């Protein structure tokens, strides 16, 4: 996380805690949605960053396109735009989502598998991780066809590798050590 994104995210979290602490999950959802929008529509942030476009036009554009979002979130976006930081909008939103997750004690992660995993299997894995880590975990399943089988979980600070490739690598190391 860069320093600029960190400063904005800390400011938002402080305002959120002071103004609307009871709706933190709602803001988490809004930020997740905004980040997805910016991933799919990079022109959105690019438009907001054009210096030749009047701020009022940008403000109207944001309010028309994000009318279902909370005033606090809209004001945060407009603050970023007014300071000519729209180029950093996505990284600021990602940093803020990270801070919201820290506040809620939620850790996001990715579970890679060779084929899509069922909701039931993902839930069982999440339950085991939550019991082990003592906080809430959310996983997104991504298919990674280079895995032969099994799965690999990447969390903020941890990697759990239960793939067949990892097991074969461990076996190979063991056999090579026995030859020495």
MARLUM-700004 format. One record per residue: residue number from 1; residue in three letters; x, y, z of N, C-alpha, C in turn. Coordinates in nm, 4 decimals, decimal comma. Layout:
N
NODE:NUM:Ala:X:Y:Z:X:Y:Z:X:Y:Z $
...
***
This chain:
180
NODE:1:Unk:0,0860:-0,1164:0,0000:0,0000:0,0000:0,0000:0,0907:0,1229:0,0000 $
NODE:2:Unk:0,0656:0,2140:-0,0932:0,1494:0,3330:-0,0963:0,1050:0,4333:0,0095 $
NODE:3:Unk:0,1918:0,5288:0,0378:0,1670:0,6234:0,1473:0,0436:0,7100:0,1222 $
NODE:4:Unk:0,0250:0,7533:-0,0009:-0,0910:0,8361:-0,0338:-0,2210:0,7595:-0,0068 $
NODE:5:Unk:-0,2285:0,6369:-0,0568:-0,3480:0,5542:-0,0354:-0,3688:0,5292:0,1130 $
NODE:6:Unk:-0,2606:0,5070:0,1850:-0,2698:0,4827:0,3284:-0,3272:0,6037:0,4021 $
NODE:7:Unk:-0,2806:0,7231:0,3673:-0,3306:0,8448:0,4335:-0,4798:0,8629:0,4101 $
NODE:8:Unk:-0,5238:0,8457:0,2853:-0,6667:0,8604:0,2547:-0,7489:0,7533:0,3265 $
NODE:9:Unk:-0,6991:0,6298:0,3270:-0,7752:0,5206:0,3885:-0,7890:0,5412:0,5386 $
NODE:10:Unk:-0,6840:0,5877:0,6029:-0,6905:0,6144:0,7468:-0,7922:0,7249:0,7748 $
NODE:11:Unk:-0,7912:0,8282:0,6922:-0,8881:0,9369:0,7087:-1,0312:0,8880:0,6951 $
NODE:12:Unk:-1,0546:0,8027:0,5962:-1,1904:0,7507:0,5762:-1,2328:0,6651:0,6951 $
NODE:13:Unk:-1,1457:0,5785:0,7409:-1,1796:0,4899:0,8532:-1,2105:0,5724:0,9778 $
NODE:14:Unk:-1,1305:0,6743:1,0022:-1,1565:0,7590:1,1192:-1,2932:0,8263:1,1072 $
NODE:15:Unk:-1,3259:0,8774:0,9883:-1,4573:0,9403:0,9676:-1,5692:0,8375:0,9824 $
NODE:16:Unk:-1,5481:0,7199:0,9273:-1,6485:0,6138:0,9336:-1,6786:0,5747:1,0785 $
NODE:17:Unk:-1,5739:0,5558:1,1562:-1,5920:0,5164:1,2961:-1,6660:0,6256:1,3728 $
NODE:18:Unk:-1,6348:0,7499:1,3418:-1,6992:0,8610:1,4119:-1,8441:0,8831:1,3666 $
NODE:19:Unk:-1,8706:0,8664:1,2369:-2,0010:0,9029:1,1817:-2,0998:0,7882:1,1644 $
NODE:20:Unk:-2,0501:0,6675:1,1318:-2,1439:0,5613:1,0950:-2,0870:0,4227:1,1254 $
NODE:21:Unk:-2,0336:0,4057:1,2440:-1,9662:0,2809:1,2836:-2,0555:0,1573:1,2698 $
NODE:22:Unk:-2,1859:0,1751:1,2894:-2,2768:0,0602:1,2885:-2,2993:0,0022:1,1486 $
NODE:23:Unk:-2,2583:0,0746:1,0446:-2,2813:0,0275:0,9069:-2,1528:-0,0059:0,8322 $
NODE:24:Unk:-2,0507:-0,0477:0,9045:-1,9204:-0,0737:0,8423:-1,9314:-0,1793:0,7322 $
NODE:25:Unk:-2,0126:-0,2822:0,7531:-2,0286:-0,3867:0,6499:-2,0865:-0,3300:0,5212 $
NODE:26:Unk:-2,1774:-0,2340:0,5320:-2,2345:-0,1696:0,4132:-2,1241:-0,0993:0,3331 $
NODE:27:Unk:-2,0347:-0,0312:0,4036:-1,9250:0,0386:0,3359:-1,8274:-0,0607:0,2739 $
NODE:28:Unk:-1,8060:-0,1723:0,3407:-1,7199:-0,2770:0,2846:-1,7762:-0,3234:0,1512 $
NODE:29:Unk:-1,9071:-0,3477:0,1472:-1,9723:-0,3898:0,0226:-1,9589:-0,2827:-0,0851 $
NODE:30:Unk:-1,9777:-0,1572:-0,0467:-1,9664:-0,0480:-0,1439:-1,8259:-0,0413:-0,2030 $
NODE:31:Unk:-1,7249:-0,0537:-0,1182:-1,5881:-0,0466:-0,1675:-1,5534:-0,1659:-0,2552 $
NODE:32:Unk:-1,6011:-0,2850:-0,2193:-1,5795:-0,4017:-0,3054:-1,6423:-0,3784:-0,4425 $
NODE:33:Unk:-1,7637:-0,3242:-0,4443:-1,8329:-0,2964:-0,5705:-1,7573:-0,1928:-0,6525 $
NODE:34:Unk:-1,7146:-0,0857:-0,5883:-1,6411:0,0195:-0,6593:-1,5111:-0,0330:-0,7197 $
NODE:35:Unk:-1,4409:-0,1152:-0,6450:-1,3150:-0,1718:-0,6961:-1,3422:-0,2588:-0,8180 $
NODE:36:Unk:-1,4484:-0,3385:-0,8135:-1,4849:-0,4204:-0,9295:-1,5207:-0,3336:-1,0496 $
NODE:37:Unk:-1,5946:-0,2251:-1,0252:-1,6303:-0,1328:-1,1337:-1,5034:-0,0759:-1,1974 $
NODE:38:Unk:-1,4092:-0,0339:-1,1149:-1,2855:0,0241:-1,1676:-1,1992:-0,0783:-1,2401 $
NODE:39:Unk:-1,2064:-0,2047:-1,1992:-1,1335:-0,3102:-1,2712:-1,1937:-0,3311:-1,4095 $
NODE:40:Unk:-1,3273:-0,3327:-1,4150:-1,3964:-0,3586:-1,5413:-1,4048:-0,2344:-1,6298 $
NODE:41:Unk:-1,4087:-0,1168:-1,5679:-1,4257:0,0091:-1,6408:-1,3169:0,1094:-1,6007 $
NODE:42:Unk:-1,1933:0,0874:-1,6436:-1,0859:0,1804:-1,6044:-1,1087:0,3229:-1,6565 $
NODE:43:Unk:-1,1930:0,3363:-1,7586:-1,2225:0,4700:-1,8120:-1,2956:0,5566:-1,7095 $
NODE:44:Unk:-1,3623:0,4944:-1,6137:-1,4352:0,5678:-1,5103:-1,3392:0,6588:-1,4342 $
NODE:45:Unk:-1,2314:0,6019:-1,3815:-1,1324:0,6800:-1,3052:-1,0550:0,7724:-1,3984 $
NODE:46:Unk:-1,0300:0,7260:-1,5190:-0,9572:0,8094:-1,6156:-1,0348:0,9378:-1,6444 $
NODE:47:Unk:-1,1661:0,9269:-1,6636:-1,2509:1,0449:-1,6866:-1,2415:1,1409:-1,5681 $
NODE:48:Unk:-1,2481:1,0860:-1,4480:-1,2437:1,1695:-1,3277:-1,1087:1,2388:-1,3112 $
NODE:49:Unk:-1,0068:1,1849:-1,3752:-0,8734:1,2421:-1,3640:-0,8400:1,3470:-1,4682 $
NODE:50:Unk:-0,9258:1,3653:-1,5678:-0,8973:1,4640:-1,6730:-0,9082:1,6044:-1,6134 $
NODE:51:Unk:-0,7981:1,6775:-1,6177:-0,7935:1,8101:-1,5547:-0,8762:1,9141:-1,6289 $
NODE:52:Unk:-0,8983:1,8957:-1,7580:-0,9738:1,9933:-1,8377:-1,1248:1,9859:-1,8152 $
NODE:53:Unk:-1,1700:1,8843:-1,7460:-1,3143:1,8701:-1,7206:-1,3454:1,9360:-1,5868 $
NODE:54:Unk:-1,4453:2,0204:-1,5865:-1,4851:2,0945:-1,4671:-1,5258:1,9987:-1,3545 $
NODE:55:Unk:-1,4914:2,0357:-1,2320:-1,5217:1,9535:-1,1148:-1,6713:1,9267:-1,1027 $
NODE:56:Unk:-1,7555:2,0246:-1,1311:-1,9017:2,0082:-1,1195:-1,9520:1,9011:-1,2164 $
NODE:57:Unk:-1,8918:1,8930:-1,3341:-1,9290:1,7899:-1,4324:-1,8920:1,6523:-1,3776 $
NODE:58:Unk:-1,7743:1,6424:-1,3181:-1,7299:1,5157:-1,2596:-1,8201:1,4757:-1,1430 $
NODE:59:Unk:-1,8551:1,5745:-1,0616:-1,9417:1,5483:-0,9465:-2,0777:1,4950:-0,9923 $
NODE:60:Unk:-2,1331:1,5573:-1,0953:-2,2624:1,5129:-1,1493:-2,2493:1,3710:-1,2063 $
NODE:61:Unk:-2,1413:1,3453:-1,2745:-2,1149:1,2129:-1,3316:-2,1108:1,1069:-1,2214 $
NODE:62:Unk:-2,0392:1,1353:-1,1125:-2,0284:1,0404:-1,0011:-2,1651:1,0178:-0,9372 $
NODE:63:Unk:-2,2364:1,1253:-0,9097:-2,3667:1,1124:-0,8439:-2,4675:1,0391:-0,9313 $
NODE:64:Unk:-2,4622:1,0590:-1,0623:-2,5540:0,9895:-1,1536:-2,5203:0,8415:-1,1663 $
NODE:65:Unk:-2,3929:0,8094:-1,1659:-2,3516:0,6706:-1,1865:-2,3420:0,5890:-1,0578 $
NODE:66:Unk:-2,3347:0,6571:-0,9456:-2,3207:0,5879:-0,8172:-2,4299:0,6315:-0,7199 $
NODE:67:Unk:-2,5495:0,6508:-0,7728:-2,6576:0,7065:-0,6914:-2,7014:0,6163:-0,5762 $
NODE:68:Unk:-2,6712:0,4879:-0,5824:-2,7105:0,3965:-0,4749:-2,6083:0,3906:-0,3611 $
NODE:69:Unk:-2,5002:0,4645:-0,3750:-2,3954:0,4620:-0,2735:-2,4224:0,5659:-0,1652 $
NODE:70:Unk:-2,3656:0,5406:-0,0492:-2,3864:0,6290:0,0659:-2,3209:0,7652:0,0423 $
NODE:71:Unk:-2,3755:0,8683:0,1064:-2,3160:1,0020:0,0951:-2,1692:1,0050:0,1406 $
NODE:72:Unk:-2,1362:0,9289:0,2445:-1,9978:0,9271:0,2920:-1,9032:0,8737:0,1843 $
NODE:73:Unk:-1,9437:0,7674:0,1177:-1,8610:0,7107:0,0105:-1,8504:0,8080:-0,1068 $
NODE:74:Unk:-1,9618:0,8669:-0,1463:-1,9598:0,9637:-0,2569:-1,8721:1,0834:-0,2226 $
NODE:75:Unk:-1,8829:1,1335:-0,1006:-1,8002:1,2465:-0,0594:-1,6518:1,2105:-0,0589 $
NODE:76:Unk:-1,6222:1,0867:-0,0198:-1,4835:1,0395:-0,0203:-1,4287:1,0385:-0,1631 $
NODE:77:Unk:-1,5072:0,9856:-0,2552:-1,4643:0,9834:-0,3956:-1,4440:1,1257:-0,4469 $
NODE:78:Unk:-1,5378:1,2139:-0,4151:-1,5279:1,3513:-0,4638:-1,4099:1,4257:-0,4005 $
NODE:79:Unk:-1,3761:1,3928:-0,2770:-1,2573:1,4510:-0,2144:-1,1325:1,4102:-0,2925 $
NODE:80:Unk:-1,1248:1,2823:-0,3250:-1,0105:1,2306:-0,4015:-1,0017:1,3011:-0,5368 $
NODE:81:Unk:-1,1161:1,3155:-0,6043:-1,1200:1,3817:-0,7354:-1,0825:1,5291:-0,7223 $
NODE:82:Unk:-1,1345:1,5955:-0,6189:-1,1073:1,7397:-0,6018:-0,9593:1,7673:-0,5758 $
NODE:83:Unk:-0,8893:1,6707:-0,5222:-0,7458:1,6857:-0,4954:-0,6611:1,6346:-0,6125 $
NODE:84:Unk:-0,7261:1,6101:-0,7267:-0,6590:1,5604:-0,8479:-0,5839:1,4292:-0,8225 $
NODE:85:Unk:-0,6500:1,3405:-0,7491:-0,5925:1,2097:-0,7165:-0,6711:1,0952:-0,7807 $
NODE:86:Unk:-0,7542:1,1247:-0,8785:-0,8375:1,0207:-0,9406:-0,7522:0,9093:-1,0012 $
NODE:87:Unk:-0,6335:0,9424:-1,0450:-0,5426:0,8411:-1,1002:-0,5166:0,7309:-0,9965 $
NODE:88:Unk:-0,5208:0,7673:-0,8678:-0,4932:0,6737:-0,7596:-0,6204:0,6171:-0,6978 $
NODE:89:Unk:-0,7353:0,6451:-0,7568:-0,8633:0,6089:-0,6967:-0,8701:0,4609:-0,6601 $
NODE:90:Unk:-0,8364:0,3742:-0,7530:-0,8469:0,2308:-0,7250:-0,7546:0,1893:-0,6101 $
NODE:91:Unk:-0,6315:0,2354:-0,6101:-0,5399:0,1960:-0,5019:-0,5854:0,2540:-0,3683 $
NODE:92:Unk:-0,6449:0,3736:-0,3698:-0,6972:0,4316:-0,2463:-0,8160:0,3488:-0,1965 $
NODE:93:Unk:-0,9053:0,3100:-0,2873:-1,0197:0,2281:-0,2474:-0,9748:0,0921:-0,1963 $
NODE:94:Unk:-0,8758:0,0326:-0,2606:-0,8243:-0,0972:-0,2149:-0,7606:-0,0854:-0,0768 $
NODE:95:Unk:-0,6851:0,0213:-0,0546:-0,6233:0,0429:0,0764:-0,7302:0,0642:0,1833 $
NODE:96:Unk:-0,8357:0,1358:0,1465:-0,9438:0,1609:0,2416:-1,0183:0,0321:0,2732 $
NODE:97:Unk:-1,0421:-0,0503:0,1723:-1,1059:-0,1799:0,1959:-1,0196:-0,2651:0,2897 $
NODE:98:Unk:-0,8903:-0,2592:0,2705:-0,7983:-0,3316:0,3585:-0,8143:-0,2852:0,5037 $
NODE:99:Unk:-0,8235:-0,1534:0,5223:-0,8409:-0,0968:0,6572:-0,9765:-0,1365:0,7161 $
NODE:100:Unk:-1,0796:-0,1362:0,6339:-1,2125:-0,1793:0,6807:-1,2054:-0,3249:0,7251 $
NODE:101:Unk:-1,1392:-0,4081:0,6454:-1,1248:-0,5499:0,6815:-1,0474:-0,5663:0,8126 $
NODE:102:Unk:-0,9430:-0,4851:0,8310:-0,8679:-0,4908:0,9575:-0,9598:-0,4558:1,0740 $
NODE:103:Unk:-1,0397:-0,3518:1,0561:-1,1325:-0,3082:1,1601:-1,2319:-0,4197:1,1936 $
NODE:104:Unk:-1,2821:-0,4869:1,0897:-1,3809:-0,5940:1,1084:-1,3169:-0,7292:1,1410 $
NODE:105:Unk:-1,1840:-0,7342:1,1385:-1,1101:-0,8587:1,1589:-1,1511:-0,9645:1,0562 $
NODE:106:Unk:-1,1495:-0,9213:0,9289:-1,1795:-1,0099:0,8165:-1,0547:-1,0177:0,7291 $
NODE:107:Unk:-1,0188:-1,1384:0,6915:-0,9046:-1,1576:0,6025:-0,9550:-1,2164:0,4716 $
NODE:108:Unk:-0,9250:-1,1486:0,3624:-0,9621:-1,1971:0,2300:-0,8515:-1,2846:0,1745 $
NODE:109:Unk:-0,8913:-1,3802:0,0928:-0,7934:-1,4661:0,0307:-0,8472:-1,5282:-0,0961 $
NODE:110:Unk:-0,7590:-1,5995:-0,1631:-0,7933:-1,6677:-0,2873:-0,7609:-1,8148:-0,2691 $
NODE:111:Unk:-0,8523:-1,8997:-0,3130:-0,8256:-2,0434:-0,3135:-0,8180:-2,0862:-0,4605 $
NODE:112:Unk:-0,6980:-2,1266:-0,5003:-0,6745:-2,1715:-0,6376:-0,6979:-2,3217:-0,6449 $
NODE:113:Unk:-0,7658:-2,3629:-0,7499:-0,7912:-2,5055:-0,7701:-0,7914:-2,5340:-0,9199 $
NODE:114:Unk:-0,7769:-2,6617:-0,9544:-0,7723:-2,6989:-1,0961:-0,9105:-2,6949:-1,1609 $
NODE:115:Unk:-1,0143:-2,7002:-1,0773:-1,1523:-2,6884:-1,1262:-1,2326:-2,6144:-1,0195 $
NODE:116:Unk:-1,3465:-2,5593:-1,0549:-1,4256:-2,4851:-0,9556:-1,4627:-2,5737:-0,8366 $
NODE:117:Unk:-1,4519:-2,5165:-0,7174:-1,4884:-2,5891:-0,5961:-1,6336:-2,5575:-0,5603 $
NODE:118:Unk:-1,6997:-2,6536:-0,5002:-1,8386:-2,6309:-0,4584:-1,8414:-2,5350:-0,3399 $
NODE:119:Unk:-1,9548:-2,4710:-0,3220:-1,9739:-2,3801:-0,2090:-1,9522:-2,4536:-0,0782 $
NODE:120:Unk:-1,9970:-2,5785:-0,0721:-1,9834:-2,6594:0,0492:-1,8359:-2,6831:0,0834 $
NODE:121:Unk:-1,7566:-2,7175:-0,0156:-1,6137:-2,7427:0,0074:-1,5444:-2,6139:0,0524 $
NODE:122:Unk:-1,5759:-2,5036:-0,0133:-1,5155:-2,3753:0,0240:-1,5531:-2,3400:0,1679 $
NODE:123:Unk:-1,6788:-2,3620:0,2032:-1,7258:-2,3322:0,3396:-1,6502:-2,4169:0,4416 $
NODE:124:Unk:-1,6288:-2,5457:0,4120:-1,5554:-2,6332:0,5032:-1,4116:-2,5848:0,5220 $
NODE:125:Unk:-1,3504:-2,5409:0,4128:-1,2127:-2,4898:0,4200:-1,2098:-2,3603:0,5013 $
NODE:126:Unk:-1,3054:-2,2721:0,4761:-1,3144:-2,1461:0,5512:-1,3322:-2,1743:0,7002 $
NODE:127:Unk:-1,4222:-2,2675:0,7339:-1,4461:-2,3016:0,8745:-1,3176:-2,3495:0,9416 $
NODE:128:Unk:-1,2418:-2,4341:0,8725:-1,1160:-2,4850:0,9290:-1,0144:-2,3718:0,9462 $
NODE:129:Unk:-1,0049:-2,2832:0,8474:-0,9117:-2,1705:0,8571:-0,9503:-2,0748:0,9701 $
NODE:130:Unk:-1,0802:-2,0456:0,9807:-1,1275:-1,9541:1,0846:-1,0992:-2,0100:1,2240 $
NODE:131:Unk:-1,1156:-2,1393:1,2383:-1,0883:-2,2034:1,3678:-0,9387:-2,1909:1,4004 $
NODE:132:Unk:-0,8560:-2,2075:1,2992:-0,7116:-2,2010:1,3154:-0,6633:-2,0568:1,3385 $
NODE:133:Unk:-0,7145:-1,9627:1,2615:-0,6655:-1,8244:1,2651:-0,7404:-1,7349:1,3634 $
NODE:134:Unk:-0,8545:-1,7814:1,4133:-0,9321:-1,7085:1,5141:-0,9895:-1,5748:1,4646 $
NODE:135:Unk:-1,0155:-1,5646:1,3353:-1,0872:-1,4500:1,2810:-1,1560:-1,4903:1,1511 $
NODE:136:Unk:-1,2403:-1,4016:1,1013:-1,3219:-1,4309:0,9833:-1,2349:-1,4340:0,8576 $
NODE:137:Unk:-1,2649:-1,5292:0,7706:-1,1941:-1,5458:0,6432:-1,2970:-1,5432:0,5314 $
NODE:138:Unk:-1,2624:-1,4766:0,4223:-1,3446:-1,4822:0,3009:-1,2541:-1,5259:0,1867 $
NODE:139:Unk:-1,2987:-1,6275:0,1138:-1,2194:-1,6803:0,0028:-1,2943:-1,6679:-0,1286 $
NODE:140:Unk:-1,2190:-1,6385:-0,2311:-1,2704:-1,6390:-0,3678:-1,2010:-1,7547:-0,4383 $
NODE:141:Unk:-1,2775:-1,8378:-0,5054:-1,2211:-1,9518:-0,5778:-1,1825:-1,9090:-0,7188 $
NODE:142:Unk:-1,0560:-1,9316:-0,7530:-1,0084:-1,9041:-0,8887:-0,9514:-2,0330:-0,9460 $
NODE:143:Unk:-0,9929:-2,0631:-1,0668:-0,9446:-2,1841:-1,1338:-0,8069:-2,1549:-1,1926 $
NODE:144:Unk:-0,7124:-2,2402:-1,1583:-0,5758:-2,2309:-1,2075:-0,5425:-2,3670:-1,2666 $
NODE:145:Unk:-0,5504:-2,3751:-1,3979:-0,5423:-2,5047:-1,4655:-0,4052:-2,5706:-1,4566 $
NODE:146:Unk:-0,3023:-2,4966:-1,4150:-0,1696:-2,5579:-1,4008:-0,1597:-2,6471:-1,2775 $
NODE:147:Unk:-0,2556:-2,6363:-1,1866:-0,2584:-2,7271:-1,0724:-0,3057:-2,8637:-1,1209 $
NODE:148:Unk:-0,2362:-2,9659:-1,0797:-0,2752:-3,1018:-1,1183:-0,3998:-3,1435:-1,0409 $
NODE:149:Unk:-0,4028:-3,1052:-0,9149:-0,5133:-3,1372:-0,8255:-0,4888:-3,0720:-0,6922 $
NODE:150:Unk:-0,5850:-3,0829:-0,6035:-0,5721:-3,0192:-0,4734:-0,6032:-2,8711:-0,4849 $
NODE:151:Unk:-0,5481:-2,7923:-0,3919:-0,5725:-2,6492:-0,3941:-0,4595:-2,5752:-0,3251 $
NODE:152:Unk:-0,4587:-2,4436:-0,3470:-0,3597:-2,3561:-0,2855:-0,4351:-2,2327:-0,2373 $
NODE:153:Unk:-0,4160:-2,1970:-0,1107:-0,4846:-2,0818:-0,0519:-0,3822:-1,9726:-0,0260 $
NODE:154:Unk:-0,4129:-1,8525:-0,0750:-0,3261:-1,7372:-0,0517:-0,4053:-1,6348:0,0288 $
NODE:155:Unk:-0,3593:-1,6117:0,1519:-0,4175:-1,5104:0,2394:-0,3185:-1,3937:0,2489 $
NODE:156:Unk:-0,3524:-1,2943:0,3261:-0,2670:-1,1760:0,3368:-0,1238:-1,2117:0,3734 $
NODE:157:Unk:-0,1053:-1,2907:0,4778:0,0292:-1,3220:0,5251:0,0634:-1,4708:0,5218 $
NODE:158:Unk:-0,0243:-1,5513:0,4668:-0,0034:-1,6961:0,4692:-0,0363:-1,7594:0,3344 $
NODE:159:Unk:0,0343:-1,8692:0,3075:0,0046:-1,9517:0,1909:-0,0082:-2,0957:0,2400 $
NODE:160:Unk:-0,1208:-2,1576:0,2082:-0,1435:-2,2987:0,2395:-0,1462:-2,3727:0,1066 $
NODE:161:Unk:-0,0517:-2,4625:0,0897:-0,0424:-2,5322:-0,0388:-0,0743:-2,6799:-0,0193 $
NODE:162:Unk:-0,1928:-2,7193:-0,0639:-0,2348:-2,8593:-0,0558:-0,2516:-2,9148:-0,1967 $
NODE:163:Unk:-0,1666:-2,8645:-0,2869:-0,1759:-2,9114:-0,4253:-0,0931:-3,0381:-0,4431 $
NODE:164:Unk:-0,1283:-3,1143:-0,5420:-0,0531:-3,2367:-0,5721:0,0890:-3,2013:-0,6144 $
NODE:165:Unk:0,1047:-3,0906:-0,6864:0,2378:-3,0458:-0,7280:0,3266:-3,0225:-0,6060 $
NODE:166:Unk:0,2733:-2,9574:-0,5042:0,3502:-2,9323:-0,3813:0,3870:-3,0639:-0,3141 $
NODE:167:Unk:0,2946:-3,1574:-0,3105:0,3228:-3,2872:-0,2487:0,4310:-3,3617:-0,3264 $
NODE:168:Unk:0,4263:-3,3530:-0,4603:0,5298:-3,4165:-0,5430:0,6661:-3,3499:-0,5217 $
NODE:169:Unk:0,6653:-3,2157:-0,5101:0,7907:-3,1438:-0,4842:0,8523:-3,1861:-0,3506 $
NODE:170:Unk:0,7687:-3,2012:-0,2483:0,8174:-3,2452:-0,1173:0,8745:-3,3863:-0,1253 $
NODE:171:Unk:0,8039:-3,4741:-0,1975:0,8513:-3,6118:-0,2153:0,9857:-3,6120:-0,2872 $
NODE:172:Unk:0,9980:-3,5312:-0,3907:1,1227:-3,5213:-0,4676:1,2379:-3,4766:-0,3766 $
NODE:173:Unk:1,2146:-3,3742:-0,2951:1,3189:-3,3261:-0,2033:1,3588:-3,4356:-0,1054 $
NODE:174:Unk:1,2604:-3,5076:-0,0533:1,2885:-3,6151:0,0407:1,3740:-3,7230:-0,0245 $
NODE:175:Unk:1,3368:-3,7610:-0,1464:1,4133:-3,8650:-0,2174:1,5534:-3,8178:-0,2500 $
NODE:176:Unk:1,5684:-3,6926:-0,2880:1,7014:-3,6401:-0,3183:1,7887:-3,6323:-0,1935 $
NODE:177:Unk:1,7273:-3,5996:-0,0801:1,8037:-3,5942:0,0459:1,8498:-3,7341:0,0869 $
NODE:178:Unk:1,7679:-3,8343:0,0596:1,8061:-3,9710:0,0948:1,9203:-4,0220:0,0082 $
NODE:179:Unk:1,9320:-3,9685:-0,1151:2,0409:-4,0107:-0,2027:2,1750:-3,9516:-0,1596 $
NODE:180:Unk:2,1734:-3,8411:-0,0851:2,2980:-3,7772:-0,0435:2,3556:-3,8396:0,0760 $
***
